[in-house]
Structure formats: structure tokens, C-alpha cells
Amino acid sequence: MGSTYPYRLPAGPDAGSNATPARSDAAATGGQVDRSFPSRPETRVPLAVALAFLAGSADSIGFLEHSQLFMSFMSGNTTRFGVAASSFDWSGVTRFGSTIALFCFGAFAGTLVAAWAGRWRLSVLLGAQAVLLSIGNLLPEASDAFPLHAYPVVLALGMLNATLQDEAGRSLALTYVTGTVVRFGTGLANMVLHKPAPSFWLQAPLWAGLTLGAVAGGFIQKALGPDAFLVPAALSASLAVAGIILTVALPGSGYVSNERSAQPDAHPDAPATAR
């Protein structure tokens, strides 16, 4: 369905000194590579829902703590950026514009870190997110125009989107639900038309995870105030530890990685498509 990236980054714990064709790793390990997302639904689906919950809670906490600035909902920040620009509110323009740019950089950096980290991509990315969320909890309030105190959280949630990205660059919608709701609606229509989409089944759990996370984040912020970000940081750290355990205990298995896997949001019984 899609094709893998033709070359990978040279540096990192598991890479050589020069970029090599993507298939060489698979050939050396019988079709399995350590750079891919978990292909087994027993790992992939719970992890996806947990990450959606994490994103929802962090976004909700940030929205309440940082004067209604979204940490991961860039559609909302884009609308507010447009409103600020049309009102010549330059403080708002820099506030929302810098947040959007940093979130984009987080996704960019997360993808590069994942390629560099190889088999440790899950634990490295989740560990980095835990550190950034903790830093966001410690920084003092900055100016409205440049909310430096919010930037580590925004960067962490941008990186989160690369956590379950597969070898073909496809990923799950972990920090936003517009596409999820659209796919759920079109999936219902396709069921009526007797041609259900393979990804339809996962949309509701992802939406539920993000929504429950947002609700939980509101309660956490009311209970802990500025220390609320420590809760999603602890969740991310726990998932990082789980990633380390899986990588050590089941290296190269579908619970950790698999190049020849179905796309990230495919049905558990879907055949392999990423080549």
C-alpha cells in the first residue's frame, strides 16, 4: 500500500556509519526490523489509546494552566492565530504562531529521533516526552507573547505523534480527533454500503482515549494546579519502562517491531501491507 523510506539516518545505537537501503535490515533479520512501530495489536492498540489519553490530559491541563493555549490541538491554535492576525493582535500572533511552529518541530524531531534510536524508539521517545513534560511543570510563567513555560509540553506532544509511526511514515492520530471523527462517520456510512473501511474499528477507542484524558486532565489540574503535568509525565515514563521491558524481553517480535505489518490503524486481522 505504501513504500518504506528508501534510506535511514546513519547515526544511532543500531545504525552503521553510512545510510543503507531500507531492505537490508529486513533481509538480515528475516523480514523484521527494529525501527518499526509495534505491529501486534496486543501492543499497538493499548499503547495508542494510552498515548491518546496522555495527549488529552496534557492538552486539558495546559489549556487551563496557560490561559487557554492548546498544547496539542493545533487546529484550535491555528484559528486563534488567524483571529489574532485579523485583529492586529501581534502578541496573539506570536503566541499561537510560535506554538504551532514548535509543535511541528516536535513531530519533525520525533521522527528523526525514532530513526536514530532504532529498536529503542518507543522507550527513547516516551522517556524524552516524560522529561519534557516534567520540565514544563518546573518552568515559571513567561510572557503571553512567548509562552516559554508551555513550550516543553508542546514539544513533547509534537514528538508523541512519531511514537507509533511505521516504516512508510504512516501514523495514528494521537493528539487530534477531527480526522478520527471523520473516519468514524465515513466508516459508519461504508458499513451501510457494505464496504467497511479497515481502520474504522480503531477510531472510537482513540476518540474515547483522548476525551477521557481531557476529562481527567481537568480534574487533575483542579486538584494539583501547577504540578498537574507530573501526572502525564509519570504516565509517559511508565510507558517508557514498559517499552524497555518489551524490547529486552521480546526483541524483534511483533510486540515491539515489524517491518512487514499492516498500516497503523488497520484491523488486527489485516494482512501486511508495508513493504
Sequence and secondary structure as in RCSB ss.txt:
>XXXX:A:sequence
MGSTYPYRLPAGPDAGSNATPARSDAAATGGQVDRSFPSRPETRVPLAVALAFLAGSADSIGFLEHSQLFMSFMS
GNTTRFGVAASSFDWSGVTRFGSTIALFCFGAFAGTLVAAWAGRWRLSVLLGAQAVLLSIGNLLPEASDAFPLHA
YPVVLALGMLNATLQDEAGRSLALTYVTGTVVRFGTGLANMVLHKPAPSFWLQAPLWAGLTLGAVAGGFIQKALG
PDAFLVPAALSASLAVAGIILTVALPGSGYVSNERSAQPDAHPDAPATAR
>XXXX:A:secstr
     SB  S STT  SS  BHHHHHHHTTT  TTS   SHHHHHHHHHHHHHHHHHHHHHHHHHTTS  SS HH
HHHHHHHHHHHTT HHHHHHHHHHHHHHHHHHHHHHHHHHHHGGGHHHHHHHHHHHHHHHHHHS    SSS TTT
HHHHHHHHHHTTTT  TTS     S  HHHHHHHHHHHHHHHTT   TTHHHHHHHHHHHHHHHHHHHHHHHHHG
GGGGHHHHHHHHHHHHHHHHHHHHSTTSTTT  SS   TTS TT      
